[in-house]
Amino acid sequence: MLELSVVTTIHTALPPGQFWTEYNFDDGVVVLDEQLDVDVPSSPSVTLKVRPGYESEPRDRDGRRVYHWVRSQLKGAGERKAESDETNKKKPERATGEPEVAAIRLTTFQTWEQVGRWYAALEAPQRVPTTEVRKKAAELTAGRKTDIEKLEALYDFVATNFRYVSLSLGAGRYQPRQAGAVLQDQYGDCKDKHTLLASLIDAAGLKASAVLISTAAKIDPEFPSPSQFNHVITLTAAEGQDVWLDTTSEVAPFQLLLSVLRNKQGLVVDAKGPRLQQTPANPPMKSLVSQDVDATLGSGGNLDAHVRMTLRGDIELVMRAIFRSAPPARWKEVLEGFVKAPGERGRDRELEDFGSGRAAGSVLDRARSVGRTLRRLDVEAHHGRAPAGGSAGLLVGYGRRLRLDAREYRRGADGHLLQAAADAPGQRHRPRTGAGEAGA
């Protein structure tokens, strides 16, 4: 039998006069007796939130308020799992992938304004532009005529040239490093990279705000506590529109937030006063996966094709991250794994605009010669006539298998290709124009 007592003493509070904490009881192993005591002053008031089933009646004495919990967990792993599955069926559904909040949550902050002003005091001296920061901002924005062009140049510089490295020790968990130091060292965590970007934006004569946000659960607006945040992004404006930026991923296109950051409230910290504000629900561009195929179909059934794939939106970010994680010398090898199809004899493969934060779409470019079978959905668009050898320009999407054979095409009176036969007998796919788009 193991008996363990833990007392955590915080002797220097990060925000003077404030503290917060969270606690989860250990339900993953057999525990004979687990007790938790929270002993706080009766005044000022403390905000305490507990999950259903963890309620505790406080006791007041001598100017103190004491909360006491006693828990035990005596069930084996199999019984716990069965009980957990049954309990989860009865619980209200949470957003997909959203974690359950801690059993016990405690904060002395009374308002979000208090939280924001505390963080503002940590950030303000760190983002003051140094001579080097001003010089770099002038260099990056030279020749840029509009505010949006300037913001894109500054974002691209910070996003792609500064590696994400987190050193969350002591006050460093919350206070960013000085912008000039980040510029010199060329690394930083989310708050460091935001601070450098904000400093560059300030030096360029524009304004930027820190936004505290969570990549996990949506925040509880009735529980003002720094514990709800694990990330910092940037909010600025151009041409009368909000511009949301996150430099952490290193390769996200300009203004594209990760899906886990969209449609969430964040705490905006700026001169207007701290406030909760919702992030955009959708990407700033339409999500797109398309392939342009310039092909020649021989009378023997062979297809000689040049395929150009364009990606935009969330799938573009995933592909950029994959290539960012590989050294440039291996990019063609990585590309080979994505685009090579069974029976294909590839002649050349090229890569355009991967690993960059620029707004242009990511492109996979390849030339190939395949046999009679090509794995795609249907013939979507045509241009030019199809002479008796079967040559045509094609735009091909994903999905079903088609046999591309000269005998399988029907031609209209004007000589244009009309449709191609699918593998399944009796099924035909009529051509459609345009690219294959995922949801916006």
Buried (B, 14 or more C-beta within 10 A) or exposed (E): EEEEEEEEEEEEEBBEEBBBBBBEBEEEEEBEEBEBEBEBEBEEEBBBBBEEEBEBEBEEEEEEBBBEBEBEBEBEEEEBEEEEEEEEEEEEEEEEEEEEBBBBBBBBBBEBBBBBBBBBEBBEEBBBBBEEBBEBBEEBBEEBEEBBEBBBBBBBBBBBEBEBEBEEEEEBEBBBBBBBBBBEEEBBBBBBBBBBBBBBBBBBEBBBBBBBBBBBBBBEEEBBBBBBBEBBBBBBBBEEEEBBBBBBBBBBBBBBBBEEBBEBBBBBBBEEEBBBBEBBEBBBBEBBBBBBBBBBBBEEBBBBBBBBBBBBBBBBBEBBBBBBEBEEEEBEEBBEEEBBBEEBEBEEBEBEBBBBBBBEBBBBBBBBBBBBBBBBBBBBBBEEEBEEEBBBBBBBBEEBEBBBBBEBBEEEEEEBBBBBBBEEEEEEBEBBEEBBBEEE
